[in-house]
Amino acid sequence: MNDFPARVVVDLGAVRQNVRSLAAHAPTAQVMTVVKADAYGHGLVPCALAALEGGATWLGTAQVSEALHLRRAGVTGARVLTWLYAPGAPLREAVEADVDVSVAAPWALDELVAAARAAGRPARVHLKVDTGLSRNGLVPAQLDGVLAAALAAQAEGVLEVVGVWSHLAYADDPGHPSVRAQAAVFTDAVAAVERAGARLEVRHLANSAATLTAPDLHWDLVRPGIAAYGISPVPQVGGPERFGLVPAMTFEARLATVKPVPAGAGVSYGHEYTTPADTVLGVVPVGYADGVPRHASGRSGALGGPLQVGGRRLGVAGRVCMDQVVVDLGAGAREVAGDRVVLWGPGTDGGPTAQDWADVAGTIAYELVTRVGARVPREYVDTDAAHGRARDVPSVVAASVGGGR
Ligand SMILES: *Cc1c(COP(=O)(O)O)cnc(C)c1O
């Protein structure tokens, strides 16, 4: 066992079940589970395998290194798409590893063609179209030229244009007019590519939010990320339970110290919190280096905050430090050093969620789960009794420090 006084526990059964729910929301599309950024902080390889067990047939990574990591770890039973790289990226290795590659710039097509020639096998290409996000993607003025070059290379047997895809700017605001506008541009781009003679296997536009709220945008493939980990992409519309999702990550710690202090004690750097009465303070040994957002400092008041201690919900007392936060347990507190503190978890028992921290810190839950520090050990459990490994208590199936990264 690791002696670090905190851990992240990832429920692979929840990931599997969330992917099942997403597949049920998109019955006419394939599911690509996005596993970039170490599966949103949940562990790349274990989550990829759970997603495939839940019905995903594709995996999506931003960086090429993430896609190669999957293949090297033996994840071969799925298509993998990678989409974000700079000149000089290991595209030959990607082609050799049977990874589909997105092309979002003329230079990228040139490098991919060279990589496929070097690999001696055709590359599978998804043309990324900028339909209004103005981020990564071919603008209309670039699309014709890149498409012509790609189809010429295809005629030579060097590559296959298998996909056209894009990404939405406002999917988390269902009904925003830009969503319809981007969808229209996308429809036109798909038609242009097909008119030019490409036989497309997958046309894809929908992230988690569009998967759950915009069935007409599912096309052939949906690309949910955050929802696979059980977090609602549209918290203002509904929490995870509304969509059949359960947060997969629990972040918990053990109290390091518990001690009485008098009224009027200034707490943590800058004394932003002062004890209103004689009380008991606890030290939770995780701080901003571990992913506790510093913007949560003192924001939540002493009661009703995002920490769960002994069945109570408490806020951060004073500033979040690098390695620790202080919690005001109140006079007469019964906690002792070593007791469990939940920062975030599934929330199904009234406990806090990553969304609660996001609300307190003024950010999104994506940022919370992706930024748990490397020194926090990750463990995996599987509560999915239906998966054929039924058991009474969740058992640890793997444990490592900073596993999967
Ligand atoms: C991250 C990402 C996704 C997944 O987005 P979620 O909001 O997490 O579902 C889908 N497509 C692209 C291009 C992405 O970068």
Ligand as a Chemical Component Dictionary entry (heavy atoms), coordinates in Angstrom:
data_LIG
# 
_chem_comp.id                   LIG 
_chem_comp.type                 NON-POLYMER 
_chem_comp.pdbx_formal_charge   0 
_chem_comp.three_letter_code    LIG 
# 
loop_
_chem_comp_atom.comp_id 
_chem_comp_atom.atom_id 
_chem_comp_atom.alt_atom_id 
_chem_comp_atom.type_symbol 
_chem_comp_atom.charge 
_chem_comp_atom.model_Cartn_x 
_chem_comp_atom.model_Cartn_y 
_chem_comp_atom.model_Cartn_z 
_chem_comp_atom.pdbx_ordinal 
LIG C1 C1 C 0 -12.053 16.790 -25.968 1  
LIG C2 C2 C 0 -12.756 16.617 -27.242 2  
LIG C3 C3 C 0 -13.964 15.899 -27.316 3  
LIG C4 C4 C 0 -14.707 15.428 -26.083 4  
LIG O1 O1 O 0 -15.310 16.546 -25.496 5  
LIG P1 P1 P 0 -16.265 16.378 -24.196 6  
LIG O2 O2 O 0 -16.840 17.728 -23.997 7  
LIG O3 O3 O 0 -15.347 15.978 -23.084 8  
LIG O4 O4 O 0 -17.234 15.338 -24.526 9  
LIG C5 C5 C 0 -14.508 15.666 -28.549 10 
LIG N1 N1 N 0 -13.910 16.122 -29.670 11 
LIG C6 C6 C 0 -12.776 16.847 -29.633 12 
LIG C7 C7 C 0 -12.178 17.363 -30.883 13 
LIG C8 C8 C 0 -12.161 17.132 -28.428 14 
LIG O5 O5 O 0 -11.048 17.853 -28.398 15 
# 
loop_
_chem_comp_bond.comp_id 
_chem_comp_bond.atom_id_1 
_chem_comp_bond.atom_id_2 
_chem_comp_bond.value_order 
_chem_comp_bond.pdbx_ordinal 
LIG C1 C2 SING 1  
LIG C2 C3 SING 2  
LIG C2 C8 DOUB 3  
LIG C3 C4 SING 4  
LIG C3 C5 DOUB 5  
LIG C4 O1 SING 6  
LIG O1 P1 SING 7  
LIG P1 O2 DOUB 8  
LIG P1 O3 SING 9  
LIG P1 O4 SING 10 
LIG C5 N1 SING 11 
LIG N1 C6 DOUB 12 
LIG C6 C7 SING 13 
LIG C6 C8 SING 14 
LIG C8 O5 SING 15 
# 
